[in-house]
Structure formats: structure tokens, C-alpha cells
């Protein structure tokens, strides 16, 4: 996978080094929130986007996806509708 920003690159490298993916996401999400708008860092984590897309395609309930990815339910519902 090609990294889309420095934090995504760091997440991929940490995962390759064997760190827990959930811990990486949680810690880097805080960093992403602090730096977004000050330097080039996407406001949305591409790893979470990929997970949401995969889970929508698998037919999981939007509320469950939202709860487990830390997103709002309407975000998931809009994403699902845009794929119809």
C-alpha cells in the first residue's frame, strides 16, 4: 500500500515492525487531530477508511461499524449510500 501522508507511512511501518494495529491507530489518531491544518496531514485516517469500506462491503450494520471505528453513524450510512 502506498502511504498518503507521513502519519499513514508511520502507521504502515509500525505495523510492519509488529506493533498492534489498534494501538497504532489510537495513538496516531491523537497526533493526526493535533497536526491537521498546521502541516499536510489528512484529517481522515486512510486505514480506517479502508476498514469501513471493507466492512460495508461485507454487509455489517452501520451502527456497529461506527461504534468500532470511532466514527459517527451517519458518516457510515452516507458512505454506504454513496456505494449504491
C-alpha positions as CSV (number, residue, x, y, z in Angstrom):
1,X,0.0,0.0,0.0
2,X,1.3,3.5,-0.9
3,X,1.3,5.9,2.0
4,X,-0.8,9.0,1.6
5,X,0.8,11.2,4.3
6,X,3.6,10.9,6.9
7,X,1.3,9.5,9.6
8,X,0.0,6.8,7.3
9,X,3.5,6.0,6.4
10,X,4.4,5.7,10.1
11,X,1.4,3.5,10.8
12,X,2.4,1.1,8.0
13,X,6.0,1.0,9.2
14,X,4.9,0.3,12.8
15,X,2.6,-2.4,11.7
16,X,5.4,-4.0,9.7
17,X,7.5,-3.9,12.8
18,X,4.9,-6.0,14.6
19,X,3.1,-3.4,16.7
20,X,-0.6,-3.8,17.4
21,X,-2.7,-2.2,14.7
22,X,-5.4,-0.9,17.1
23,X,-2.8,0.8,19.4
24,X,-1.1,2.4,16.3
25,X,-4.4,3.8,15.1
26,X,-5.4,5.1,18.6
27,X,-2.1,6.8,19.2
28,X,-1.7,8.3,15.7
29,X,-5.3,9.5,15.7
30,X,-4.4,11.9,18.5
31,X,-1.4,13.1,16.6
32,X,-3.5,13.5,13.4
33,X,-6.0,15.6,15.3
34,X,-3.3,17.9,16.8
35,X,-1.5,18.5,13.5
36,X,-4.3,18.6,10.9
37,X,-4.4,22.1,9.4
38,X,-0.9,23.0,10.6
39,X,1.0,20.8,8.2
40,X,0.0,18.4,5.5
41,X,-1.8,15.6,7.3
42,X,-5.1,14.2,6.1
43,X,-7.9,14.7,8.6
44,X,-9.1,11.2,7.9
45,X,-7.0,8.1,8.5
46,X,-6.8,6.0,5.3
47,X,-6.5,2.8,7.3
48,X,-9.9,3.5,8.9
49,X,-11.4,4.4,5.6
50,X,-10.3,1.1,4.1
51,X,-11.7,-0.8,7.1
52,X,-15.0,1.0,6.8
53,X,-15.2,0.2,3.1
54,X,-14.4,-3.4,3.7
55,X,-17.0,-3.8,6.4
56,X,-19.7,-2.0,4.4
57,X,-19.0,-4.4,1.5
58,X,-19.2,-7.3,3.9
59,X,-22.7,-6.1,4.9
60,X,-22.0,-5.2,8.5
61,X,-24.5,-2.9,10.3
62,X,-23.5,0.8,10.1
63,X,-24.1,1.3,13.8
64,X,-21.6,-1.5,14.7
65,X,-19.0,-0.1,12.2
66,X,-19.4,3.4,13.6
67,X,-19.0,2.2,17.2
68,X,-16.0,0.1,16.5
69,X,-14.2,2.6,14.3
70,X,-14.9,5.7,16.3
71,X,-17.0,7.4,13.6
72,X,-20.5,8.8,13.7
73,X,-23.3,6.5,12.5
74,X,-24.4,9.0,9.8
75,X,-20.9,9.0,8.3
76,X,-21.1,5.3,7.8
77,X,-24.7,5.5,6.4
78,X,-23.7,8.2,3.9
79,X,-20.7,6.2,2.9
80,X,-22.9,3.1,2.3
81,X,-25.4,5.1,0.3
82,X,-22.7,6.5,-1.9
83,X,-21.7,3.0,-2.9
84,X,-25.2,2.0,-4.0
